[in-house]
Amino acid sequence: MTSNFWGKLGGPVWLVVLVIVKDILIVTGGAVVLGKHARAMTSNFWGKLAAASLVFAFVAFMLRFPPWFLYTAYIASTVIIFISLYSYGSNVVEVLRKEQPE
């Protein structure tokens, strides 16, 4: 497989990169909270919705839905990913500000 495999399939490489960056940021924030407060961050509604929207977009891509539908699914997933990232980031900041280390 080439390094541009997903792109050769016609999929949105930018969406894959966005998902990877989001997950790295969420794991990093969770690790900081765990390290400073011995508390694990839990998933929330927006994270679950982001995962579901990505699965939906991927299935639509694999089933070769019309381009207008795919682009709509990609944009919807992107918006939900940013909301999810904001939600997780807000939770991390809130925990770090309120809780004192044990």
C-alpha positions, 0 to 999 in steps of 0.5 A: 500500500502506498502512503496515500492509500486513503486519498487514492480511494477518494476519501478525505485525508484531512478528516483522518488527520483531524480525527488523529489530532483530536484523539491525541489531544484528548488522550494527552488531556486525560493523561494530564488529569490522571497524572495530576489528580489520579482521576480518569476522564470519562467519555461524554455525549459529544465524543460518542456522537463524533464516533457515531458520525464518523462510522456513518460517514465511513459506511456511506463512503464505502457504500459509494453514496453520492458525493453531495451526501458524503460531503455533508456527512464529512462536514457534519462529522467535522463540526461534531468533532470540534464540538467534542474537542471543545467539550473534552477540553472544557472538562479538562480545564474545569477539573484542573482548576477545581480539584486540588492534587491528592 
